[in-house]
Amino acid sequence: MFVVGRRCPSLYGRSVANLLLTPKGLLKMQFFGDMSDQSFWNNFYTSRQGNKHFDWFVHFEDVSGYLVPYLPSLGNNCPIPRIIDIGCGTSDFSLKLFDHLKRKCHIDLVDFSPEAIKIMQKILLEQGLLKKSVNPEDFPGIACHRADAKNLPFKEHTFSLALDKGTSDAVLKGTEGETAFVDVVQESLRVLKPSGKLIQFSDEPPETNFKTKNCNLRFIWRELEINSGFQHFMYVVHKENC
């Protein structure tokens, strides 16, 4: 069940944490640094050995059922849909989404960490999925871009779907969190087509979201039923309602 509300940055100052993967695959929280800072993630990915995926948030299998109603159409007469994964890290989320959509879409992975992008490029190259086409909308595949979520290197009305999986949560933990959060959301909406959708996966519950003079978005949300030991939420913003 989805609920209508308004998405604004949390005013709660949560302790910053580093998510470390234990041998049993469980997530362990430890204080580390500023998750909104590029150096935090560069150090994190550099410290991990090998070209391996790392999901510090929800997995595709956890939320695929929730995503289905918002995925682009794949009809014979439909153009190849284009999707952007904002703050992709080294997650395999979009790779699994690519397979779910029968590899009939183009997904752009964006992250401000050069270390994350370097790892993802190697993984995609090994799997034969890395694309560098001049007109990506005409070719299915996955492309990597090193860029800041607050300044995306794409034209307006480019994407049918924008995914934000924990990126806004990390941004909110910075010293200028609220301002940065608004910048990320506005930039996400800018690159969406008029009928496009922004989907955020977050650990910020609706009751801790407050209206500010900078942000007052209409959205629908629901709590995700995931056996992770943490609360996770899905927020959907329809650009046409903004």
Buried (B, 14 or more C-beta within 10 A) or exposed (E): EEEEBBBBBBEEEEEBBBBBBEEEEEBEEEEBBEBBBBEBBBBBBEEBEEBEBBBBBBBBEBBBEBBEEBBBEEEEEEEBBBBBBBBBBBBBBBBBBBEBBEEEBBBBBBBBBEBBBBBBBBBBEEEEBBBEEEEBEEEBBBBBBBBBBBEBEBEEBBBBBBBBBBBBBBBBBBEEBBBBBBBBBBBBBBBBBEEBBBBBBBBBBBEEBEEBEBBEBEBBBBEBEBEBEEEBBBBBBBBEEB
